[in-house]
């Protein structure tokens, strides 16, 4: 199975972001055995083939483990010492955020409320978008056969759904610091 030319390799282009890895390399670098990495790569290419994965150390001093960098790119912080299953979950979760961004949901529900200092509106949007991304990540992990991991860790994986105020405050500080025009500009300034 290792000699299969994956869909993402057919359309690989130079990216403006560092650390591009194909799904097989990502799964391997995350720590999965070769047979598991093959299954993950095949699944990613069949289900998320339009989303590129980047694996590199983030420059941020904040504990940011994963981000989306637009409508077709996700990045996982290679400096974070997290279990392989969490790295995979993060990539899946962030790929859903890329979908949400592509659909036009992120800036009005996530970024603009911070600009307008509207914590209540931010919390509603934050909770909606994070819950949707977590739901997708949980479904995908189960589809990949990680049922036991999800059963043992779902509550922890969904802990970010309760972190709205903390994220709001962190974003306020970083918006003052970087003066971004959009959520993606903010993320780029934080991690690149």
DAPEVEN-V373595 format. One record per backbone hydrogen bond with DSSP energy under -1.0 kcal/mol. CO is the residue of the C=O (numbers start at 0). NH is the residue of the N-H. E is the energy in kcal/mol with one decimal. If there is no record, write none. Layout:
# DAPEVEN-V373595
CO_NH_E / CO_NH_E
This chain:
# DAPEVEN-V373595
0_3_-1.6 / 5_8_-1.0 / 5_9_-1.3 / 6_10_-1.0 / 18_54_-2.8 / 21_25_-2.6 / 22_26_-2.5 / 23_27_-2.2 / 24_28_-3.2 / 25_29_-2.5 / 26_31_-2.4 / 32_36_-3.0 / 33_37_-2.1 / 34_38_-1.6 / 35_39_-2.7 / 36_40_-2.8 / 37_41_-2.5 / 38_42_-2.6 / 39_43_-3.1 / 40_44_-2.7 / 41_45_-2.0 / 42_46_-2.5 / 43_47_-3.5 / 47_50_-2.8 / 51_73_-2.6 / 52_20_-2.6 / 53_75_-2.7 / 55_77_-1.9 / 61_63_-2.3 / 64_76_-2.9 / 66_74_-3.0 / 71_51_-3.4 / 72_68_-3.0 / 73_53_-1.9 / 74_66_-2.5 / 75_55_-1.6 / 76_79_-1.1 / 79_81_-1.5 / 82_86_-1.9 / 83_87_-2.2 / 84_88_-2.6 / 85_89_-2.9 / 86_90_-2.1 / 87_91_-2.3 / 88_92_-3.2 / 89_93_-3.0 / 90_94_-1.7 / 91_95_-1.4 / 92_96_-1.6 / 93_97_-2.0 / 94_98_-1.5 / 95_99_-2.5 / 96_100_-2.7 / 97_101_-2.4 / 98_102_-1.9 / 99_104_-2.5 / 100_103_-1.6 / 104_108_-1.6 / 105_109_-2.6 / 105_110_-1.2 / 106_111_-3.3 / 110_114_-1.9 / 111_115_-2.3 / 112_117_-3.4 / 113_116_-1.5 / 117_121_-2.4 / 118_122_-3.0 / 119_123_-1.8 / 120_124_-2.4 / 121_125_-3.8 / 122_126_-2.5 / 123_127_-2.1 / 124_128_-2.8 / 125_129_-2.8 / 126_130_-2.4 / 127_131_-2.2 / 128_132_-2.1 / 129_133_-2.6 / 130_134_-3.0 / 131_135_-2.2 / 132_136_-2.4 / 133_137_-3.0 / 134_138_-2.5 / 135_139_-3.0 / 136_140_-2.5 / 137_141_-2.2 / 138_142_-2.7 / 139_143_-1.9 / 140_145_-2.9 / 141_144_-1.5 / 145_149_-2.2 / 146_150_-2.9 / 147_151_-2.0 / 148_152_-1.7 / 149_153_-2.3 / 152_156_-2.7 / 153_157_-2.0 / 155_158_-1.5 / 157_160_-2.0 / 158_161_-1.7 / 159_162_-1.7 / 162_166_-2.6 / 163_167_-2.9 / 164_168_-2.3 / 165_169_-2.3 / 166_170_-3.0 / 167_171_-2.4 / 168_172_-2.1 / 169_173_-2.3 / 170_174_-2.7 / 171_175_-2.0 / 172_176_-1.9 / 173_177_-2.8 / 174_178_-2.4 / 181_185_-1.9 / 182_186_-2.6 / 183_187_-2.7 / 184_188_-2.2 / 185_189_-2.0 / 186_190_-2.3 / 187_191_-2.5 / 190_58_-1.8
